[in-house]
Amino acid sequence: MAFGTVIEIGERRARSKALPLSELLPRARLVEVSGRHACARTTTAVSCVIEAQARGDLVAWVQPKDGALFPPDLEAAGVDLDSFIAIHVPRHAGPFALVRATEWLVRSGAFGLTVIDLTDALPSGSSSNWQGRLQGLLRQYDGRIVLLTSNAYEDPSSGPLVGLRVEPRRGSLRDDQFEIHTAVLKDKVGLRAEPASSHSIAPAGLRGAS
């Protein structure tokens, strides 16, 4: 296959047919979806959930108690709630407890995709420790993990073991629809395409979100 212009975004990558991020997620690598746009982060992660379920995978989402997930919105977006599990971790337990819960889920081998919401804070200490454990489990069980963080565009990634980091941004809301533009900030997996922009219908729980 011939590729066009080689571009620089962290590493050299070649451009081919644009695909949505949900179809570009690498196996056995940590993927970080970051940025200050909460609605864009959540919408992007939900699109990855839907794609994983279309492949027949079970999906888990780990978040602090009273997190942002709203089941009616998920169902309206196309998520099959019967093959989706949400884990709520007490907030006082901190971000390390979110990572531990994710480790247990991945170790079970039952979930093709696990999303972990670390937007409140990252675990303290060396990121190589907790990311190294997750990376090792991914290689063992051939799964996918998406880390949600609130790191801004100019901030570094959540750790050196992140294979792919993207920042989705939401366009203006028109007729209850918005466009998501995805910028690649770090690429250690060798993507063959820029993530395509996508149009999403904004469920009631997301309208007006930043």
N, C-alpha and C positions, 0 to 999 in steps of 0.2 A: 504494500500500500504506500502511495506517495503522500508526503506531508508537505504543507506549505511553509510559511515563514516560521523560523525558530524564534521564540520570544524568551525574555528573561523575567521570571518572577521567582526569586529565590534560587532556582536552578534552571538549566536549559530544558525547555519542553517544546514539542512540536504540536502545531495546531492541526486538528482534523475536524470531522463532523462534531458539532457541539451536542453534548448530551447533558441531561440534568445530573446534578451531583449524586442523586440517589442511585444512578446507574454507574457511577464512577468509583463508588466506595471500594477501596482495596480490602481484601481479606488479610487477617493477621497483622494489621497495622492500626495504630491509634489515629483517629481522625478528630480534629478539633474544629468545632463550629463556634466562632467567637464573634465579638462585636457588641456594641451598645444597643443594637436594635433588637429588643426582646421578641417582638412579633416575627421578625425575619428569622431569628434563630430558631424559634419554635416551629414555624412553618417549614423551614428547611429540614429540621429533624423529623417532623411528621411525614414529609414526603419520602424520607429514607425508610421510615416505618412501613409505609404503604408498599414501597417497592420490595422490601424484605418479605412482607406477607404475601405478595404476589408470587415470590419464589417458593412459598410454602414454609417459610421460617416462622418460628415463634419469636416474639419480640418482648423485651423487658425495658422498662423506663424507671430509673432510680432518681428520686428527687426528695428534697426536704419536705417534711410534713407541711400540708397546706401550700404546696407548690403551684406552679402555673397551669398544670394540666386541667382541662375541663372536658370530661367525657362526652357531653353532647357535641362539642366542637370537633372532637376526634372522629366521632361517628359521622358527622356531617361532612368531614373532609375525606371520608372513605376508609377509615381505620376499622378493621374487624376486631371489635372488642373481645370476641371469644378467643382470639389467639394473641392477646395483648395483656401483659401484666404490669401494673404500676406498683412500685415499692416505695412506701413513704417512710423516711427515716427521721426520727425526732431531731429537731433543729439543735437541741442542746448537745447532741452527740457529735456535731461538727462534720466537716467535709471528709475526714478520714473514715467515718462510719459509712458514708456513701460509697467510697472506694471499696471498703470491705464487703459491703452488700453486693457490689458489682463482681468482685472476685468470686463470691459464692455462686452467683448466677452463671458466670462463664464456666466455672469449674464443673457445673452440672452437665455441661455439654448440650443442654436442651434449647438454648437460644441462639439463633443465627445472628441477631443484632441486639446489643444492649446500649441504651442511651443513658448517660449519667449527667445529671444537672449539677454543675459546679459553679454556677453563676454567682452564688453568694460569696464563695471563697474557695481557694484551692487548699489542699492539705498543706500543713506546715512542714518545714524540713526540706530535704532534697527531693525534687520531683523524680529523680532517677530511681529512687526506691520504689514508690508506689506505681510509677509508670512501668518500671521494669517488671514488676509482678504481673501487671495486666498484660504487658507485651508477651511475657512467657506463656501465660494462659491462652492468649489468642493463638499463638503458634501451635500450642498443644491441641486446641480444640477447633482451630480453623474458623474462628468467629470474626465478628466485627464489633468495634466499640466506637461510639461517637461521644466525645466530650463536649459539653456545652459550657462555655466560659464567657465572661463579660469583658475579656481583654480587648482594649481598643486597637484600632488599626496599627498605631505606632508602637504598641506594646509587644514584647517578645511573646513567643508561644508559651504554652503552659509547661513545656519541658523539652529536652533534647530528643526524646523518643517519639515525639509526635511525628508521624509520617506525612500527614497532610493537614494543613490548616487553611480554612477558608473563612471569609467574612461575608455573610449575606446582608444585603441592604434592601429595605422595602421602599418601593416607589410610592407615589401618591395614590390615595384611595379614590377610585372612580367607579360608580355604580356597584359598590360593594365588592370590587375586585382590585387587586394590587399586583404589581410586578416585583419579583425578587431578582436582584442582580447579585451575582456571586463572584467575589474577587479571591483569587488564590494567593495566599500570603506565604505559604511554605509548602514545598513539594519535594519529598524525598522518595516518592513512589514512582515517579516518571509517568505522570498523566499524559495521555495522548490527545487530550482535548480540553479546551476551556469549558467549564460548566456552563450550560445554556441558561439564559434567563427563563423564568417561568411565570405564568400568571395563575393566581390563586383567588378563589372566592373567599372573602373574609367572613367566617361565621360570626354570629352575634358577639361571642365572648372575645373575639379578637379585634373587632372594629373599634377604632380609636386608640388601640394600643400603640405604644411608641416602638 
